[in-house]
């Protein structure tokens, strides 16, 4: 049995482990044990955690993900642990219903929190799921979150509890068939054609949205590879080529024509970029809310550039 086979055998028995323990088992130096683990990770036979134990990640086999939670207490920030336990209990959380610190924490809990982009009423929203949740369970949990609670059915008149006030007379079947006549003011409008609302004409500001974006791209020497209109004159998506010292880099671009963009807008754009595994260029016409600026300063977002259109 060679060193790598011994390493895999040890991980099968021990579960997630550190290079130091692997080195002790193999009776070798940590440097060599780390090299074996890195090679196995490159082959896809071993996974590496984002969670750090004394500065070192854990190495584990596919299928051992459920054991990672055992290492969280004592090795992550106590406030982050509260968020982690909330996610573990609720299984699915909705970004729009979270506090700022909870949003930041979830982005650091990469081993446990999986981002999901869900279309709600035609708009993309960000949700987070517990990493062990199956696709079927995920669908059920999201539907439960999005379904409002049903109102309690009213009791029929004959089953209603007695009330101290005078009872209301029961409506007969004949009364139910009664035709409601229009009020006198409504009769004046009978026979008239309904008023058709005039089609809204885009303002000059809206019509200038894309040209203003193109101007920024020219200033930054960016090339548009793909362009998608999410909402006309309001929201655009791009795949961009950005020049760099090592050659062109591919970015995901999100442009919002909005008087004020908040942390939800920024988070949603960031997660779209993360799903595409691309850095983000976020363009906005209005102002950034204080919470959005705080999130940018906190370092919650990696590989993000933010530009105001027209500046």
C-alpha positions as CSV (number, residue, x, y, z in Angstrom):
1,X,0.0,0.0,0.0
2,X,1.5,3.3,-1.1
3,X,1.4,6.6,0.9
4,X,-1.7,7.9,-0.8
5,X,-3.6,4.7,-0.3
6,X,-2.6,4.8,3.4
7,X,-3.8,8.4,3.6
8,X,-7.2,7.5,2.1
9,X,-7.5,4.5,4.4
10,X,-6.8,6.7,7.4
11,X,-9.4,9.3,6.4
12,X,-12.0,6.5,5.9
13,X,-11.6,5.5,9.5
14,X,-11.0,8.9,11.1
15,X,-13.2,11.2,9.1
16,X,-12.1,14.8,8.5
17,X,-8.5,15.3,9.7
18,X,-5.6,17.7,9.7
19,X,-2.2,17.2,7.9
20,X,-0.5,16.8,11.3
21,X,-2.6,13.7,12.2
22,X,-2.1,12.2,8.7
23,X,1.7,12.8,9.0
24,X,1.7,11.1,12.4
25,X,-0.2,8.1,11.1
26,X,2.1,7.8,8.1
27,X,5.2,8.3,10.2
28,X,6.3,11.1,8.0
29,X,6.8,14.9,8.0
30,X,3.8,17.3,7.7
31,X,5.3,18.7,4.5
32,X,5.1,15.3,2.8
33,X,1.6,14.5,4.2
34,X,0.3,17.9,3.0
35,X,1.7,17.2,-0.5
36,X,-0.1,13.8,-0.6
37,X,-3.3,15.4,0.5
38,X,-3.0,18.2,-2.0
39,X,-2.4,15.7,-4.8
40,X,-5.4,13.6,-3.7
41,X,-7.5,16.8,-3.7
42,X,-6.4,17.6,-7.2
43,X,-7.6,14.1,-8.3
44,X,-11.0,14.7,-6.7
45,X,-10.5,11.9,-4.1
46,X,-10.2,14.3,-1.2
47,X,-12.0,17.5,-0.3
48,X,-10.7,20.5,1.5
49,X,-12.8,22.6,4.0
50,X,-13.0,26.3,4.2
51,X,-13.2,25.9,7.9
52,X,-9.8,26.4,9.5
53,X,-8.5,24.6,12.6
54,X,-5.6,26.5,14.0
55,X,-5.0,28.0,10.6
56,X,-5.1,24.7,8.7
57,X,-8.1,23.3,6.7
58,X,-9.6,19.9,7.2
59,X,-9.2,17.1,4.6
60,X,-12.0,14.7,4.2
61,X,-13.6,12.2,1.8
62,X,-16.7,12.8,-0.3
63,X,-19.6,11.7,1.8
64,X,-18.1,12.9,5.1
65,X,-19.6,16.4,4.8
66,X,-22.0,15.8,7.7
67,X,-19.0,15.4,10.1
68,X,-17.7,18.9,9.4
69,X,-20.3,20.5,11.8
70,X,-18.6,18.8,14.7
71,X,-15.5,21.0,14.2
72,X,-17.5,24.3,14.0
73,X,-18.0,25.0,17.8
74,X,-14.8,26.6,19.1
75,X,-13.3,27.2,15.7
76,X,-15.6,29.9,14.3
77,X,-16.8,33.2,15.7
78,X,-19.6,32.7,18.3
79,X,-21.9,35.1,16.3
80,X,-21.3,33.1,13.1
81,X,-22.0,29.9,15.1
82,X,-25.5,31.3,16.0
83,X,-26.2,32.0,12.3
84,X,-24.9,28.5,11.4
85,X,-27.2,26.9,14.0
86,X,-30.1,29.0,12.7
87,X,-29.5,27.7,9.2
88,X,-29.1,24.1,10.4
89,X,-32.4,24.3,12.2
90,X,-34.4,26.1,9.6
91,X,-32.8,24.4,6.6
92,X,-33.6,27.3,4.2
93,X,-33.4,31.1,4.9
94,X,-34.4,34.0,2.7
95,X,-31.7,36.7,2.3
96,X,-34.3,39.5,2.3
97,X,-35.4,38.5,5.8
98,X,-31.9,38.5,7.3
99,X,-29.9,41.1,9.3
100,X,-26.7,42.5,7.8
101,X,-24.4,40.5,10.1
102,X,-26.3,37.3,9.3
103,X,-25.8,37.9,5.5
104,X,-22.0,38.5,6.1
105,X,-21.8,35.4,8.3
106,X,-23.4,33.1,5.7
107,X,-20.9,34.2,3.1
108,X,-18.1,33.0,5.4
109,X,-19.7,29.7,6.1
110,X,-18.9,28.2,2.8
111,X,-18.8,24.6,4.0
112,X,-22.4,24.8,5.3
113,X,-24.3,27.5,3.5
114,X,-25.2,27.0,-0.2
115,X,-26.5,30.0,-2.1
116,X,-29.6,29.6,-4.3
117,X,-31.1,32.0,-6.8
118,X,-34.9,31.7,-6.9
119,X,-37.2,33.6,-9.2
120,X,-40.1,35.1,-7.1
121,X,-42.7,37.1,-9.0
122,X,-40.4,37.5,-11.9
123,X,-37.5,38.8,-9.8
124,X,-34.4,36.9,-8.8
125,X,-34.0,36.4,-5.0
126,X,-31.2,34.9,-3.0
127,X,-31.9,32.1,-0.6
128,X,-29.4,30.0,1.5
129,X,-29.8,26.3,2.2
130,X,-28.2,23.9,4.6
131,X,-25.5,22.0,2.7
132,X,-26.9,18.5,3.4
133,X,-30.5,19.4,2.2
134,X,-31.6,17.3,-0.8
135,X,-33.1,18.9,-3.9
136,X,-36.6,17.6,-3.1
137,X,-36.4,18.9,0.5
138,X,-35.1,22.2,-0.8
139,X,-38.0,22.6,-3.1
140,X,-40.5,21.8,-0.3
141,X,-38.9,24.2,2.1
142,X,-38.8,27.1,-0.4
143,X,-42.4,26.5,-1.3
144,X,-43.3,26.6,2.4
145,X,-41.5,29.9,2.8
146,X,-43.2,31.5,-0.1
147,X,-46.7,30.2,0.7
148,X,-48.6,32.6,3.0
149,X,-50.4,30.9,6.0
150,X,-54.0,30.1,5.3
151,X,-56.7,32.1,7.1
152,X,-58.9,30.1,9.4
153,X,-62.2,29.3,7.7
154,X,-65.2,31.1,9.1
155,X,-67.9,29.0,10.8
156,X,-71.3,28.8,9.1
157,X,-74.0,31.0,10.7
158,X,-75.7,28.1,12.4
159,X,-72.4,26.9,14.0
160,X,-71.2,30.3,15.0
161,X,-70.9,30.8,18.8
162,X,-73.6,32.9,20.5
163,X,-72.8,36.6,20.7
164,X,-74.2,39.2,23.2
165,X,-75.1,41.5,20.3
166,X,-78.3,41.0,18.3
167,X,-78.0,38.1,15.8
168,X,-77.8,38.9,12.1
169,X,-80.7,37.5,10.0
170,X,-79.8,34.6,7.8
171,X,-79.7,35.2,4.1
172,X,-82.2,33.1,2.2
173,X,-81.4,31.5,-1.2
174,X,-83.6,34.0,-2.9
175,X,-81.6,36.9,-1.4
176,X,-78.4,35.3,-2.6
177,X,-79.7,35.6,-6.2
178,X,-80.4,39.3,-5.8
179,X,-78.9,41.3,-8.6
180,X,-76.9,44.3,-7.5
181,X,-77.9,47.4,-9.4
182,X,-75.3,50.2,-10.0
183,X,-75.4,53.3,-7.9
184,X,-76.9,56.4,-9.5
185,X,-73.4,57.8,-10.3
186,X,-72.5,54.6,-12.0
187,X,-75.6,54.6,-14.2
188,X,-74.3,57.7,-15.9
189,X,-71.3,55.7,-17.2
190,X,-73.4,52.8,-18.6
191,X,-72.7,52.3,-22.3
192,X,-69.6,54.4,-22.3
193,X,-66.3,52.9,-23.4
194,X,-63.8,52.2,-20.6
195,X,-60.9,54.6,-20.5
196,X,-57.8,53.0,-21.8
197,X,-54.6,54.2,-20.0
198,X,-52.1,55.9,-22.2
199,X,-48.9,53.9,-22.9
200,X,-46.0,55.1,-20.7
201,X,-43.3,56.8,-22.7
202,X,-39.7,56.2,-21.4
203,X,-38.1,59.2,-19.9
204,X,-35.0,60.8,-21.3
205,X,-33.1,59.4,-18.3
206,X,-34.2,55.8,-19.1
207,X,-33.6,56.1,-22.8
208,X,-30.0,57.2,-22.0
209,X,-29.4,54.2,-19.6
210,X,-27.6,51.9,-22.0
211,X,-25.6,54.6,-23.9
212,X,-24.3,55.7,-20.5
213,X,-23.2,52.1,-19.7
214,X,-21.5,51.9,-23.1
215,X,-19.6,55.1,-22.3
216,X,-18.2,53.6,-19.1
217,X,-17.2,50.5,-20.9
218,X,-15.3,52.5,-23.5
219,X,-13.5,54.5,-20.7
220,X,-12.5,51.3,-19.0
221,X,-11.7,49.5,-22.3
222,X,-14.2,46.8,-21.6
223,X,-15.6,44.6,-24.4
224,X,-19.2,43.2,-24.3
225,X,-19.3,39.5,-25.0
226,X,-23.0,39.0,-24.1
227,X,-25.8,41.4,-23.2
228,X,-29.1,40.5,-21.6
229,X,-32.0,42.8,-20.8
230,X,-33.6,41.7,-17.5
231,X,-35.9,44.7,-17.3
232,X,-36.0,47.3,-20.1
233,X,-34.2,50.5,-19.2
234,X,-34.0,49.2,-15.6
235,X,-31.6,46.2,-15.3
236,X,-29.0,44.8,-17.7
237,X,-26.7,41.8,-17.4
238,X,-23.4,41.5,-19.3
239,X,-20.5,39.1,-19.8
240,X,-17.4,41.3,-20.2
241,X,-13.8,41.1,-21.1
242,X,-11.7,43.2,-18.8
243,X,-8.1,44.0,-19.7
244,X,-5.4,43.2,-17.1
245,X,-1.7,42.8,-16.8
246,X,-1.9,39.1,-17.4
247,X,-4.4,39.3,-20.3
248,X,-8.2,39.8,-20.7
249,X,-10.3,38.6,-17.8
250,X,-14.0,37.6,-17.9
251,X,-16.4,39.5,-15.6
252,X,-20.1,39.3,-14.9
253,X,-21.6,42.8,-15.2
254,X,-24.8,44.0,-13.6
255,X,-26.2,47.4,-14.4
256,X,-29.1,48.9,-12.3
257,X,-31.0,52.0,-13.2
258,X,-32.4,52.8,-9.7
259,X,-32.5,55.9,-7.5
260,X,-30.9,54.0,-4.6
261,X,-29.4,50.5,-4.6
262,X,-29.4,48.6,-1.3
263,X,-27.5,45.6,0.1
264,X,-30.2,43.3,-1.4
265,X,-29.4,44.5,-5.0
266,X,-25.7,44.1,-4.3
267,X,-26.1,40.7,-2.7
268,X,-28.3,39.4,-5.6
269,X,-25.8,40.6,-8.2
270,X,-22.9,39.1,-6.2
271,X,-24.6,35.7,-6.0
272,X,-25.3,35.7,-9.8
273,X,-21.6,36.3,-10.3
274,X,-20.7,33.5,-7.8
275,X,-23.1,31.1,-9.6
276,X,-21.3,31.9,-12.9
277,X,-17.9,31.7,-11.0
278,X,-17.0,35.1,-12.3
279,X,-15.9,38.4,-10.6
280,X,-18.5,41.1,-10.5
281,X,-18.7,44.6,-12.0
282,X,-21.7,46.4,-10.4
283,X,-22.9,49.6,-12.1
284,X,-25.6,51.8,-10.6
285,X,-27.2,55.1,-11.6
286,X,-28.3,56.3,-8.2
287,X,-26.8,56.1,-4.7
288,X,-25.7,53.1,-2.7
289,X,-27.4,52.7,0.7
290,X,-25.4,52.8,3.9
291,X,-25.8,49.1,4.5
292,X,-24.6,48.3,1.0
293,X,-21.5,50.5,1.6
294,X,-20.9,48.8,5.0
295,X,-21.0,45.4,3.3
296,X,-18.4,46.5,0.7
297,X,-16.1,47.9,3.4
298,X,-16.6,44.7,5.6
299,X,-14.9,42.5,2.9
300,X,-18.0,40.3,2.6
301,X,-17.7,40.5,-1.2
302,X,-14.6,39.3,-3.0
303,X,-13.6,40.3,-6.5
304,X,-16.2,43.0,-6.8
305,X,-15.9,46.4,-8.6
306,X,-18.5,49.0,-8.1
307,X,-19.0,52.0,-10.4
308,X,-21.6,54.8,-10.5
309,X,-22.9,55.5,-14.0
310,X,-22.1,59.1,-15.1
311,X,-19.3,59.6,-12.6
